[in-house]
């Protein structure tokens, strides 16, 4: 639902919004900022009560094809409901069914407040998300401190420097076709002869392990940009 809806929402309106949110539908009449006379679709016989209760919904995949939705007041349809028209731009093409089967549809669940009332405006939804994460992530400290007992036995964790065999396994697990670092040494170079590469790296890794310091140039990276046609 967009932010340009008119009138007040009732139970049927909440059900419509919930249905559209669950099925990835957008309500076209709420997306375009027209004057109220071009958005209100119903006028009561007394001429005072009016609301936007006639809608055009479209799949979210086609949201970019929806150019305009508005009410035409001059159409004589013999009803207290006004005519709603939509302007759509479509560009059809042949689609491989195998690729079409892999399309993903992103469904947004309806957002409600703590009282169970449906939130339709973006401001109210953002405020509800802020409230939710503040409660989840900023919890008060426990009243009683946890009593954590010491382990009866220490875990058998090796704290010695890496061995040559471990370095070889790490080299073999590297992925190909990745951007190298500032030294311009890619993974394929190390994987061409893992034992030799491990033998060269072993003294360097042992020194870094014993000093408990990571060389500064190891913290640098290179971002590779490629133009896609």
Buried (B, 14 or more C-beta within 10 A) or exposed (E): BBEBBBBEBEEEBBEBBBEBBEEBBBBBBBBBEBEEEBBBBBBEEEEEEBBBBBBBBBEBEEEEEBEBBBBEEEEEEEEEEBBBEEEEEEEEEEEEEEEEEEEEEEEEEBBBEEEEEBBBEEEBBEEBEEEEEEEEEEEEEEEEEEEEEEEEEEEEEEEEBBBBEBBBEBBEEEEEEEEBBEEEEBBEEBBEEBEEBBEEBBEEBBEBEEEEEEEEEEEEEEEEEEEEE
